[in-house]
Amino acid sequence: MDHYDPQQTNDYMQPEEDWDRDLLLDPAWEKQQRKTFTAWCNSHLRKAGTQIENIEEDFRDGLKLMLLLEVISGERLAKPERGKMRVHKISNVNKALDFIASKGVKLVSIGAEEIVDGNVKMTLGMIWTIILRFAIQDISVEETSAKEGLLLWCQRKTAPYKNVNIQNFHISWKDGLGFCALIHRHRPELIDYGKLRKDDPLNNLNTAFDVAEKYLDIPKMLDAEDIVGTARPDEKAIMTYVSSFYHAFSGAQKAETAANRICKVLAVNQENEQLMEDYEKLASDLLEWIRRTIPWLENRAPENTMQAMQQKLEDFRDYRRLHKPPKVQEKCQLEINFNTLQTKLRLSNRPAFMPSEGKMVSDINNAWGGLEQAEKGYEEWLLNEIRRLERLDHLAEKFRQKASIHESWTDGKEAMLQQKDYETATLSEIKALLKKHEAFESDLAAHQDRVEQIAAIAQELNELDYYDSPSVNARCQKICDQWDNLGALTQKRREALERTEKLLETIDQLYLEYAKRAAPFNNWMEGAMEDLQDTFIVHTIEEIQGLTTAHEQFKATLPDADKERQAILGIHNEVSKIVQTYHVNMAGTNPYTTITPHEINGKWEHVRQLVPRRDQALMEEHARQQQNERLRKQFGAQANVIGPWIQTKMEEIGRISIEMHGTLEDQLNHLRQYEKSIVNYKPKIDQLEGDHQLIQEALIFDNKHTNYTMEHIRVGWEQLLTTIARTINEVENQILTRDAKGISQEQMNEFRASFNHFDRDHSGTLGPEEFKACLISLGYDIGNDAQKKTGMMDCEDFRACLISMGYNMGEAEFARIMSIVDPNRLGVVTFQAFIDFMSRETADTDTADQVMASFKILAGDKNYITVDELRRELPPDQAEYCIARMAPYNGRDAVPGALDYMSFSTALYGESDL
């Protein structure tokens, strides 16, 4: 009533100036109006605890008339006169008529005296005027009001019903189907409309009136017999009755609308809370897995055997193939869920979601980076440890072989050097002993290199942390101590022999020459046997070819060595000949050396046998290296195809994300088909993984046929899957934004076209100058040069831009806008955030005030709401949701159990704590 237009009321009331006084005297119509108007007045007076029995008598003193106006208007009238005299009654009626006139109603031929005198015509006319003003005038349906609006409302509500055709407020209602249709349209459970018959108007009318009185709180204003028995029912009575139906159902419709709005808001809030809980759980699980995995990857406890290290490498391969890929998908899904949640919160006008401390997307990425760093270091350590153990095994075997040869050579040497044979020897024997000792010294010097090699190998084993270093060190120390002792004994024996040298003059030069030539030749053969039996480790064709070449060069020296052998044997034969010729008593042995021709021949034969074995070993190793080379080429050929394929797909995804082909749904379908084609490529990645496993099992550490490693391919593949998933998510979020904000496909195409036009390098991003030009092309005037530096707007730039577009930027208002577009307080505004803000400012979204107003309707205009009202108006789960979260209401008008829906509404939108 605050927006009441007096002119409009006067225009509508003008026809009432031609009040048909004769027609009003029609007994049937007068009876209908008496009953209807009396019931209508009592429906309001009972709110004040009173009622009327006779309409022309009970309003004569003006008291109940003034009370009626106060009830229906909600305003206080002037204080009534309590006297019983006629003048007091006229004064009270005049106060009521003045109040009616103050509402813009023009009263025609109705005076206070006629009402006080009990004039039925004037009293009914006055009540009709009140009904028009307070019950019918405010009815508005599609820019029509009062009688026309009420008629249009009836026609709309009864249009679907058979045998109902509302064209007026008299004969269209005689059969009662119109009243029944109105009730069934709003409360179908109250009337079985299918059982009603047009030829039974009395039953139809009584059914409608009884149901309205019992369930809708609409008093029975007419008798069915009066309507059926009248050729043309009274229009004013019918209008009054129908207006009661309008007000009854319009209030229920408002409550239903308010309940629906609250349900919608609560459903959005519940969905968002579930998404937040899901994000927190997924983030916690992923961080826990990373926390458990990193210590395993950081464990650098070395193993003592190659088999144990190979098992660790196999465990690491299982981790890369089986355990990590699902976690990569979880991490990608986590980021997608986070972006989708933030988009939904932004579209529903909710504050941005801030995960628990340590569970931000950046925290996940940091933890993931630590995992990959540990993973990279672990793999490098594994390979280095395998190389180290391989080297250690080779060195240990070489140490044992050389030590065994040396120990075999030194066996008995100390006892020999400690003999006192020279004390009883003849001169010739002394000479022989001296020469023999010289030969021994030569042999001792020849073995110096082997001793140094043994010590060097032991030192290298210690530096490489060989697990059996104590036994190696003990054996090496024993050899060195023995070697020092041999040197000391050798020096002592020489001194003894030199003391007796003058006593010994004879020496067999041939034996001496034999010994001198046999010893180095023997050492050469022992070295050759050692080299021919020496193990080797190669990793390339070139290395095995180098060994083969060295072996061929050794074989080329065998003829000369054979000549030397024959020469040495010739010397021995000559000695034998001299002994036989001159019958020299030499006891059949060479005093200068223990090397016999038989031993030389035996070692020579052994060397000849070792040469073809070495040939066979080199051939087998050459074949193995050829197989390794085939593995390298096979892996390289596939990697050189897959690597560029991944790069090409990454570039194609980039182009798809910035090109415009059809609607966003078309682009989304295209991307999903594209994702399917990428996933179908997975068998080739698996095949490459198999080839890579063969390479690792063959201990191949480099590959000159490709620059791609398996790690490069894995990372590229994971990035490709992540990129296509993120691109699909971006398009889905664009669809969410478009649908929620009402942005047309043409607008989305315009935004994308402008972006693509200025993205000249097709990178998917805009530089500062490109960004500025793009904004200008869309109609924005960005005047601050600071944007040329960063491609973003800082706080002052953004504020100036908003002011230039018509926003009133007070400090508080600007702070509010900045909290929306920059929730993380970075001090900059991205282009996407700016577009989101502008689209939200122009979109029709729910607000805290709207939700508060809806709750107020459900509460019957009270400042609080009760548990019973919530459970009556809302679905059970959402009613309990409100009850659990609403704070008690503490206002002056509070009642037991009152709940504060105002603070609850503001909390839904982040304006206070829930």
Secondary structure, DSSP 8 states (H G I E B T S, - for coil): -TT--HHHHHHHHGGGGG--HHHHT-HHHHHHHHHHHHHHHHHHHGGGT---S-HHHHTTTSHHHHHHHHHHH-----------SHHHHHHHHHHHHHHHHHTT----S--HHHHHTT-HHHHHHHHHHHHIIIIITT-EETTEEHHHHHHHHHHHHHTTSTT----SSSGGGTTSHHHHHHHHHH-GGG--GGG--TT-HHHHHHHHHHHHHHHS-----S-HHHHHTSSS--HHHHHHHHHHHHHHHHHHHHHHHHHHHHHHHHHHHHHHHHHHHHHHHHHHHHHHHHHHHHHHHH-----SSHHHHHHHHHHHHHIIIIIHHHHHHHHHHHHHHHHHHHHHHHHTT-------TT-SHHHHHHHHHHHHHHHHHHHHHHHHHHHHHHHHHHHHHHHHHHHHHHHHHHTTHHHHHT--GGGT--HHHHHHHHHHHHHHHHHHHHTHHHHHHHHHHHHHHHHTT-TTHHHHHHHHHHHHHHHHHHHHHHHHHHHHHHHTGGG-----HHHHHHHHHHHHHHHHHHHHHHHHH------SHHHHHHHHHHHHHHHHTHHHHHHHHHHHHHHHHHHHHHHHHHT---TTS-TT----HHHHHHHHHHHHHHHHHHHHHHHHHHHHHHHHHHHHHHHHHHHHHHHHHHHHHHHHHHHHHH---S-HHHHHHHHHHHHHHHHTTHHHHHHHHHHHHHHHHTT----TT-S--HHHHHHHHHHHHHHHHHHHHHHHHHHHHHHHHT--HHHHHHHHHHHHHH-TT-SSS--HHHHHHHHHHTT-----TTHHHHSSEEHHHHHHHHHHTT----HHHHHHHHHHH-TT--SEE-HHHHHHHHHHHHS----HHHHHHHHHHHTTS-SSB-HHHHHHHS-HHHHHHHHHH-EE--STT--TT-EEHHHHHHHHTTSS--
